[in-house]
Amino acid sequence: MRAHLPDFELVVAADLPSALSLLGNGESWRPMAGGTDLMVLFNAGRLPYRKLVSIAKIAELNGITVSPDSITIAAGTTYSVIQRNPILKAEFPLLCQAANWTGSPANQNRGTIGGNIANASPAADTPPALLVYDAELELISAKGSRRIPYHQFHTGYKAMQMRPDELLMKIHLPRSHHSLKQYARKVGTRKAQAISKVCFNGTAQMDGSVITSIRIGIGSVAPIPLRCHQVETALTGQTLTPTLISHAREVVAQEIKPIDDIRSTSQYRSLVTQNLLSEFLRQLL
């Protein structure tokens, strides 16, 4: 069943205050950036929102800003812009790789990193990279702005710490990853334009064979993009050995919560996750 266009109302916000005013007036307006996810629901007749405000032309929601300590990505920045940025390519290669994994070039030219986050799909490609880079989100409303660590943002399937009157405005990334070993793998039905069965990202700092710090982010294995704190705790400060890798596999199998769905099975996702963790840890040496 296709959607009936006259049932919907779309307003193009001229500036940020106009968009925030609409979102805060209690009339259930919903923001739309690139629209790559919303249009799929619209074409299928399953878009639940009837009042949409386009934020694509708002200057404050586009672009990348660099400082000595951090890099800030405005939420309306497209995947294509992210892939071309030289500092992101040099210091945050996992995020650039995730942007390249997301859909086709047409999707990448239109889709935004903020939309990928706020759509809150546990199978999204950029969240695992943002988790291992300790990203911080900046939310804004007519009442003011606030910041929240990204690993606290998702609270359940399609649930997040963002009020109806708020917009995701910026993603802040600390510039402290140049000396880390970095790893990313996406397992899907095809090499391109496929929703992930498992999306694994990891970063680690080594002192010889000792893991001094490690971060692991995984998609498609839980109701939310998952930062694997239990695995990180089990590995931090430990000497990397085959026995430790076997133990880490057991811990990650308990920490993830994969499901059976049309793309894969929980058993397959669990085994793939364990294998990717093993591959990541072996490459650290």
N, C-alpha and C positions, 0 to 999 in steps of 0.2 A: 504494500500500500504506500503510495507516494504522498508526500506532504502537499497541502493546499496552500499555495503562497499567500493568498489574502488573509490567512489566519495568523500571519506573523507580522511583527513590526520591527523595523531596523532603523536605527538612528546612527549617523556617523558623528562621533564626538569631535568638535573642533579643537578642543584642548583638554588638558587633564582636569581642571576644575569642573568642566561641563560633564565629563564622564563620571567623576566622583559624585556629583550632584544627582545624577540619574540613579546611580547604584544605591545611594543613600536615601531615596525618597519613599521607600517602602512599597514600590510597585513591581518588585520582582524582575528588574532588569538584569540581564546577564551579559558580561563582556565577551566580545569576539575579536580575536587578533587575526591570525592567518586563516582560521576557519577550516583547517584540514580535517579535524576530527568532527566538528559540528556539522559540516556539510555531508559527511557520510551518514550521520543520523537523520539529517533533513531529507536526503534523497530516499532513505528507507522508510520515511514517515514515522520515525521514532524520536524526533527531537522534542524533548519535553518543555523547552523554553519557548515562550511566545514573544517576549520582548528582548531584543538584542541591541546592544550598543557597540558599534565598531570602534576599536581603540587603535586601529592600524596606523592612523595618520598623526598620532600624538608624538611630538618630537621627543619628549622626556622618556618615552618608552622604547626608544631605538638608539642603538649604538653601544660602543665598548669604550670604557675609560680606564686608563692605566695610571697607577701611582707606584711609588717604590715598594709599598708593602702589599698591595692587592690589585686585582683587576676586577672591574665591575661591568657586568653585562646587563644592559637594560632588557626587561622581560620580553619586549617586542622584537628583539634581534633575531633574525632568521638563522636557520642552520647553515645556509650558504655563507653568510657573513662570518659566522663563527669559524667555519673551516678555513677561510682565507686569512684570518687574523694571524700575523706572524708570531706574536707573543703567546697566544693560545697554542699554536702549533708547537712552539719550542718548549713551553712549560706545562701545558695541560693537554698533552696529546690524546689522552683517553676521552676527553670531552669532544675533541675534533673528530675522533674516530666514531664516537656515538652519533654525532651530527651527520656523518657520512652514512651511517647505517640506517638512518631514519627515512624510510620511503624512497621515492624517486627524486631526481633532480628538480622536478616540478614541485614536489612536496617540500623539498629543502629550500627552494626559493621563496616559498609562501609561508611555511610553518615556522613557528617561533619557539624558543626555548621556554618562555613563560607558559605558553599553551601546553607544552609537553609536561610541564610540572603540574599545572592546575587541572589538567584533564585527569590526573591522578590514576593513570593506568599502572598496575604493577608490572606490566610488560613493556613500559616505555624504555627507550634506549638511553636517554641522557641521565636519568636519576642515579643509576649505579656509579657513574663517573662523578657526579656531584657529591655523592656520599663519601667517596674515598678522598675527595679534595676538600672535605670539611667546609662545604659551601654554606653560606648564610643568606637567608632571604630577607628582602625588605618589602614590607607590605604597607600600603598607603590607603587612607580614606579621607573624607572631608574633615575628620576629627584629628588627623595627624598620622604619623608613620611609626612603625615599630619593626624590629628585626628579630629573627628567630633562626636558630640553627636548623639546617635543612633536615638533619636526621630526626628532628622532633616534629616536623611539619605534617607528615602523613600519620593519621591516627587509626585508620581502618580502610577497608575497601571503598574507594571513591570518597573518603572522608579526610578532611584536613583542617588545620588550624588557620582558617581564613574565613572571616565573616562575610555575609552577603554584600556589605557596603564597601568591602576592601578590594583593591587590585594588587596583584603581584607586580611590583615595580622594578626591582633590581635583584640580581644574583651577585653576591660578593664572594670572590675566591682569594684566599690568602696566598701570596707568592712565596711558598716555602717548600716547593716540590721538585726543585731542579736536581737535587741529589738522590731522589728516590728511584728505586727500581719500579717500573710500571708495567702493568699487564692487563689486557682486555681480550675477551673472546665472546662472540655471540653465536649461539647455536640455534639455527632455524631450519625451516623446510628448504629454503633456497639461500643462495649467497647474497641476494639482494631483494629488497621490497618484501620482506617477510617479517611477521611478528615473531619475536623471540620465543623459543622454548625455554632457554636459559640465557641470561646475559650476565657475565661475570667480569668485575673490575677489581683490581688489587694494586696497592702500592705498599712498598716496604723499605725500611732503612736497615742496612746490615752493618755489623761490626765483625768482620771475618765471617764466621759461620753462625753468629748469634743474631737473632732478630731483635733489633732494638725498638722498632715500632712497625706496626702493620695495620692497614685498613682494608676491609673487604666489603664491597657492595655488590648485591646480586638482584637481578630482576626476574620476574616470572616464577618465583618459588615461594611466594607468600602473598597475603592480601595487599601488601604495600611493598614498594622498593625497600629491600632489606639491608641494613648495615649489620654485619655479623659480629656483634660485640663479644659474644661468647667465644667464638673462634679466635678473635683477636687477643682476648685475655689468655687463652690457652697457649698462644704462640709467642707473645711478647716476652722478651728476656730469655728465651729458650734457644739452645743450640739446635740447629736444623739437622735432623737425622731422619733416616727412614722410619724409625719408631715414632718420632714426633709427627711426621706426615700421616702415618696411619691413625694416630690419635686425633689429629685435626680432622681427618675424614669422618671419624665417628662423631665428633662434636658438631660439625656442620650438618650432618645428616639429622641430628636432633634439633638443630636450631631453625632450619628451614621448614616451611609448611606447604609443600607443593600440592597441587590438585590434579585430578584427571579432567581434561577438557578436549575440545575438538582438535587442538594442536598437538597434544602429547598426553602422557600419563604421569602420575606422581612418581611412580617407580623409576621411569626413565629420567625425569628431571632430577631426582635425588642422585642417581648414579652419575649423570653428567656433571652435576655440581661437584661431587666428590672428585671426579677425574680432573676437572678444571682446577680445583684447589690444589691437587697434587702436582699438576703441570706448572702452575704458578710458583709453588714452593720449590720445586726442583730447579726452576730457572733462576731462583735467587742465588744459587751457588755457581 
